[in-house]
Amino acid sequence: MRVFQNAEDLGNLAAALKEAAAVKKNRFQYQELGRNKTALLIFFNNSLRTRLSTQKAAMNLGMNVIVLDVNQGAWKLETERGVIMDGDKSEHLLEAIPVMGCYCDIIGVRSFATFESRRDDYEEKILNQFIRYSGRPVFFMESATVHPLQAFADLITIEEYKRKARPKVVLSWAPHPKALPQAVPNSFAQWMNAADVDFVITHPDGYELDPKFVGNARVEYNQMKAFEGADFIYAKNWSCPGVTRPEDYGKVLSKDMSWTVDAAHMAVTDNAYFMHCLPVRRGMIVTDDVIESPQSLVIPEAANREISATVVLKRMLESL
């Protein structure tokens, strides 16, 4: 596996889930795979779970790890081709990327959406430059449009906690004070469509995700109706994807607090588990009583980030 960006990059998901279960039972059994190999983890944005879990996963596999915070201690990087570099950016990605590739065997990159251009964000300009110019396998640690390590961990968690063969899984928009990317909901939708679940997406008007991620999911604009009989509730805010109105891309169109997941919402489910990728704004996305309840999976879900990253890195090492 040279690139990890989407669900199809893993191939058969049932096989990937079995592999994840085996890794979780003995996460150090493949340490020889990474012996004398180096993972370079590049962060253009802040991180807690992704940084820690991916570093731990690489160490599980016996790898050396280099972490680069692009905005702290590195030259400011220019990402656009054809510009006159007379400002505060001293180095261009076109030189920086192949240099980075000289020092490692596998590269992970985290770079959020800028919301300056929907086209640029959805074309994944920065990540695709790493794929093209680094000469190394590249995995996405969250990009402008996707967060596959999170979605894989979410799927592992659902597989572990499901009480029926084909559970009902609901992705619900929730309010937030800031404009957030669509990466997490995009990937969650993509992976749920690829899995054997009854998948529903619910959000206010204007928050329609890109059709390539919505896939065959049912879209329900009545949140309470969507929650009825659900087995898993995945709450997440996202800003306007700009599908029908590109001029609204990245905007906060609503802060409707009636969409906050509370006990009344959970009461219409089938004793559903609550999920969120974290960090979470309590009182906005979810109430304290829901996130602190026995049905909350936010901590096991976060713990499974180590497992999803270990499986991905293992497969990349096997392809070297």
Summary of the structure (lengths in Angstrom):
residues: 320
radius of gyration: 19.6
end to end distance: 8.6
largest distance: 60.1
contacts: 1081
relative contact order: 0.17
helix: 39%
strand: 16%
